[in-house]
Amino acid sequence: MIEKNVEISNPSGLQARMGALFVQTAGKFTSSIWVAKDEKKVNGKSIMGILSLGIGNGTSITIGADGDDEVKAVEELIGLIQSNFNE
């Protein structure tokens, strides 16, 4: 199991289109993936779960994974966020 913290820096946060891109990327991995904000933790492969967190610009979240490709999954998802979703 691996967990890393990251701050959301794109203006619209992790909403709608960015959330969908996050979930699409997470779906490429076999590991279980989750996202935590404050005390709430959701499935990182669920768009409804991601949107329910209300992650805005400047929010710190924790991304975690457990499975065979956990390190690659977390690194790629953190990279996606740090690149402002390739915008």
C-alpha beads as a LAMMPS data file, in Angstrom:
LAMMPS data file: protein, C-alpha beads

87 atoms
86 bonds

1 atom types
1 bond types

-500.0 500.0 xlo xhi
-500.0 500.0 ylo yhi
-500.0 500.0 zlo zhi

Masses

1 110.0

Atoms # bond

1 1 1 0.000 0.000 0.000
2 1 1 1.220 3.483 -0.879
3 1 1 -0.210 6.943 -0.126
4 1 1 0.939 10.398 -1.183
5 1 1 -0.390 13.890 -0.616
6 1 1 -0.823 16.440 -3.372
7 1 1 -2.333 19.911 -3.644
8 1 1 -4.761 20.687 -6.450
9 1 1 -3.510 23.746 -8.330
10 1 1 -5.684 24.005 -11.432
11 1 1 -8.370 26.729 -11.277
12 1 1 -11.415 24.441 -11.544
13 1 1 -10.142 21.863 -9.056
14 1 1 -10.992 18.190 -9.479
15 1 1 -14.489 18.714 -10.890
16 1 1 -16.394 17.482 -13.977
17 1 1 -13.894 17.154 -16.837
18 1 1 -10.815 16.949 -14.615
19 1 1 -12.528 14.403 -12.388
20 1 1 -13.422 12.310 -15.420
21 1 1 -9.816 12.413 -16.628
22 1 1 -8.607 11.372 -13.174
23 1 1 -11.048 8.424 -13.067
24 1 1 -10.146 7.404 -16.625
25 1 1 -6.452 7.381 -15.716
26 1 1 -7.085 5.478 -12.471
27 1 1 -9.067 2.870 -14.420
28 1 1 -5.945 1.852 -16.348
29 1 1 -4.508 0.241 -13.221
30 1 1 -5.395 -3.042 -11.535
31 1 1 -4.668 -1.708 -8.051
32 1 1 -7.395 -0.441 -5.762
33 1 1 -7.164 3.364 -5.799
34 1 1 -8.701 5.841 -3.397
35 1 1 -8.751 9.565 -2.800
36 1 1 -9.094 11.090 0.656
37 1 1 -9.989 14.642 1.633
38 1 1 -10.235 15.462 5.318
39 1 1 -11.964 12.450 6.894
40 1 1 -13.722 11.219 3.727
41 1 1 -12.217 8.506 1.517
42 1 1 -13.681 7.436 -1.849
43 1 1 -12.957 5.021 -4.678
44 1 1 -10.576 6.761 -7.090
45 1 1 -12.185 4.936 -10.021
46 1 1 -15.647 6.368 -9.282
47 1 1 -16.596 9.712 -10.832
48 1 1 -19.442 10.110 -8.348
49 1 1 -17.056 9.458 -5.469
50 1 1 -14.532 11.985 -6.744
51 1 1 -17.174 14.644 -7.360
52 1 1 -18.691 14.064 -3.910
53 1 1 -15.464 15.288 -2.297
54 1 1 -15.868 18.798 -3.746
55 1 1 -12.145 19.190 -4.398
56 1 1 -11.344 22.773 -5.350
57 1 1 -8.235 24.733 -6.194
58 1 1 -5.781 24.750 -3.290
59 1 1 -7.236 21.622 -1.674
60 1 1 -4.822 19.007 -0.352
61 1 1 -5.814 15.402 -0.983
62 1 1 -4.262 12.005 -0.385
63 1 1 -4.087 9.486 -3.215
64 1 1 -3.560 5.887 -2.239
65 1 1 -3.288 2.561 -3.999
66 1 1 -2.925 -1.068 -3.087
67 1 1 -1.966 -3.743 -5.598
68 1 1 0.589 -4.908 -8.126
69 1 1 0.927 -1.535 -9.903
70 1 1 0.316 0.723 -6.881
71 1 1 3.508 2.783 -7.190
72 1 1 3.014 3.468 -10.908
73 1 1 -0.661 4.307 -10.336
74 1 1 -0.011 6.878 -7.630
75 1 1 2.926 8.406 -9.498
76 1 1 0.900 8.792 -12.701
77 1 1 -2.104 10.294 -10.915
78 1 1 0.083 12.741 -8.980
79 1 1 1.837 13.655 -12.243
80 1 1 -1.527 14.278 -13.901
81 1 1 -2.526 16.647 -11.108
82 1 1 0.835 18.422 -11.025
83 1 1 0.663 18.979 -14.795
84 1 1 -2.711 20.692 -14.288
85 1 1 -4.293 17.835 -16.237
86 1 1 -2.065 18.508 -19.248
87 1 1 -3.617 21.896 -19.935

Bonds

1 1 1 2
2 1 2 3
3 1 3 4
4 1 4 5
5 1 5 6
6 1 6 7
7 1 7 8
8 1 8 9
9 1 9 10
10 1 10 11
11 1 11 12
12 1 12 13
13 1 13 14
14 1 14 15
15 1 15 16
16 1 16 17
17 1 17 18
18 1 18 19
19 1 19 20
20 1 20 21
21 1 21 22
22 1 22 23
23 1 23 24
24 1 24 25
25 1 25 26
26 1 26 27
27 1 27 28
28 1 28 29
29 1 29 30
30 1 30 31
31 1 31 32
32 1 32 33
33 1 33 34
34 1 34 35
35 1 35 36
36 1 36 37
37 1 37 38
38 1 38 39
39 1 39 40
40 1 40 41
41 1 41 42
42 1 42 43
43 1 43 44
44 1 44 45
45 1 45 46
46 1 46 47
47 1 47 48
48 1 48 49
49 1 49 50
50 1 50 51
51 1 51 52
52 1 52 53
53 1 53 54
54 1 54 55
55 1 55 56
56 1 56 57
57 1 57 58
58 1 58 59
59 1 59 60
60 1 60 61
61 1 61 62
62 1 62 63
63 1 63 64
64 1 64 65
65 1 65 66
66 1 66 67
67 1 67 68
68 1 68 69
69 1 69 70
70 1 70 71
71 1 71 72
72 1 72 73
73 1 73 74
74 1 74 75
75 1 75 76
76 1 76 77
77 1 77 78
78 1 78 79
79 1 79 80
80 1 80 81
81 1 81 82
82 1 82 83
83 1 83 84
84 1 84 85
85 1 85 86
86 1 86 87
